[in-house]
């Protein structure tokens, strides 16, 4: 049996032993592995890494080849490392090692910059040393399973081993072993104190994450799309007018969904990759005074862009509209504040930054949206918020229908892990991993896609080099090395590929992903300086150490 | 820490170690355990077990106290054991042990009886010795994990141990360890050959189970209710007329769902517990020639009644209506034949007889229903069958939205286990467990609820004894002994309690459940002959051995 076929079988959760009677064949092996192809010798190049200085990276000029809706940002070119269009970078070392106090100061400075630029409530003033210590990986989790260290595996060179694929796609994200154990444990019955306790804990954690003190928070058994549908069904009646700024696949999903339920959709059509301009949204809203709701996408996963939801929500509320935000792939990875930003509905999912399995979508609902739900005339049953709320208010909270109990058990464990380090540490980790990916990719001479790169901490969209399809890169890195990236969607198909770096992802996960990208590009005859991407990522991590 | 609280924490998947920072309190301990109460000495009484004769049990006279919609069946009083209204039973032993050939003959006779009475295609003519050997428990599964036997646990008397609750409720059902391992394994990415293989396998297995050769089979991330909603959304337009025979909670859910989507609902109101009369349905359909669809519930879980879907489907089709059947809690536990019975839509769920976790609903769709879906005007998006079908037809089948991958991995393993023994063995097992529960309960002098008891193999509804609320029995057996039964719903609340005996349930699971019931009734001051229920169940199992 070929290794690839065995690996696939392993991924399918099939038993390792011989087949029993009647076992169906697993699908064709569509591996693109090049049989007998040459195995390039892997050597890590010496990159321009200079000590562990607290270097900040703010760069955007790699976006020079910015057709297809990409626009340059004029701000954000700051900090102490510049990356030019060739992907080379020049670090200004400030010393061999800073004292802890100095690093703390640097973090505080950076926090102030963030604060003044974005006015979001992160990092909170009282974050502590634990943030700095745990942001790189997930060391705090070692408390949970008692792992002091893991034994190093023998170096097996380029010989593939049978192991699960390495997911660096923008969701679902890798699942921590503690979460796997929880979702693989005997089920808690869904009516009674056990499940009630789970629901209470999960809801309380999500409330903290949403920064929503009074909002109703409901847990639905569905993909994120189901959560979005629940918002359309519960907040609106046929014919209601909604405004949808379009700048990517997931914004367009909002529009298709609203249209399916017979709402009147007013689109603002921007090119994919645009970071929306609140002033343009305000102007558009002023032209249509009847708009009842604005449908926003926080993390536009198709382009990597984090939209400025705080400002978009402000202009929407000023126009008298409810604000509904898809935070499926953003909540827990980038700052968000339901109450402070004046959000009415925010829909999240279990399988993104929170590192649980897909299957549960959650919805935070403001008083205003709850009021709207009482009179909304869209037909609904499975996603009827009133039913969910009625069951959530039982002494032992329940779902009205049989929920995805095992996914809930996993989500409970995932939130427990997330809050061991805390929100601040998690956000800082996402910021840092994002920087490392972007610097690494630039060091290979590739161009990034999408505006607002400094803020795009969830997924990085990368233009394929001239003459190579992005889909080929995705196929090849997966079949050769078992790394799952995401191809481009819609107009970006074949043009960009995407690396997800949220959820249960560590520094070394990024490093190995970049190494895999280096090797894959070389195999596709794209000139690569071996180790360059890895070196650039190391630099980001080392300066933050 | 009290044992109950520890057990609850265990069920929540919480870590065993000390709390980390910020851990939320798990819900209140609402255990009804009587502190310091007397511990009755448990002694197994000697029941009227007489050898291992091939005794058949067909009895209905225990239904004498049949208020609340219960009606007596005049047929079915056959076989060699009679159970009278007092719950006492009289066995006619036919010998110490029969030869295998004789037993085989008995099975064949029984099969013929079934065939002539129900005309369903089960057992198939070619079922073999393996059916007989594996029907009691799940011994075939031992091939999968290599369990030769399990070490006996020390007898700890009545001292409770920290362990998951024993679920004998009608779904979700207990999950086999192989399924837990599969759903606790690293996730397969949902786009690509790995997940495509999972979908192909699962769909093929379900096709066999549905007995549906050409039907489209779609897999939705939702509870069973979501699958039902998908049928209403995709088959109908507002104002369409549907017919719903009402005889329990789940039939009424169909009606509420249809009403929520603005269909015109023609109900046939029967008392809860009724086994529907196809002639009455035919008469009602004749009065409303505009009816486009008939909404049926195969296993009416609220009453335990298996409805005669084959005959109901026939009269419905003769009236020109589409036939939609909720088979959520019946598929895999009782005979079903999509093609042969002329079904148009059958909606199942992962968490019932198939023993996987809740979170996936599946839908089988006839050509006629598929045609209706092309023109149906009900608004839909998340559950739009056309989208699901488009993705199911990809070379590597996918879901349009991110599916509940871990639940799918578990469902894959669950179907693998199910088909190790095969459909015939599984159906025979459900029949036998059902008999054992019913005989055991009658031996305690309790009355059964609902018509058609011989066919009701999924759940048994039991009238609470005079002066004791059924809810009290459910509360007490759960808090004292960790056994989860289900209370009565709607008009049966407080009057009946329900024991589920489908899915991953063995003979000894039934035995311990009945023993727990004996102990609980005694603690509630209901006179019980200790061991009587267990003895009656043993008799059913021994005669079948």
Interface residues (C-beta under 8 A of the other chain):
Chain A: X8 X11 X12 X13 X14 X15 X17 X20 X21 X22 X23 X24 X26 X27 X28 X29 X30 X31 X140 X143 X144 X146 X164 X165 X167 X169 X171 X172 X174 X175 X178 X180 X181 X182 X183 X184 X185 X186 X187 X188 X189 X190 X192 X193 X194 X196 X197 X198 X200 X201 X204 X205 X221 X222 X223 X224 X225 X226 X228 X229 X232 X238 X256 X257 X260 X261 X262 X349 X351 X357 X358 X359 X378 X379 X380 X381 X382 X384 X395 X396 X399 X400 X401 X402 X403 X404 X405 X406 X407 X409 X410 X412 X413 X416 X419 X420 X422 X478 X484
Chain B: X8 X11 X12 X13 X14 X15 X17 X20 X21 X22 X23 X24 X26 X27 X28 X29 X30 X31 X140 X143 X144 X145 X146 X164 X165 X167 X169 X171 X172 X174 X175 X178 X180 X181 X182 X183 X184 X185 X186 X187 X188 X189 X190 X192 X193 X194 X196 X197 X198 X200 X201 X204 X205 X221 X222 X223 X224 X225 X226 X228 X229 X232 X238 X256 X257 X260 X261 X262 X349 X351 X357 X358 X359 X378 X379 X380 X381 X382 X384 X395 X396 X399 X400 X401 X402 X403 X404 X405 X406 X407 X409 X410 X412 X413 X416 X419 X420 X422 X478 X484
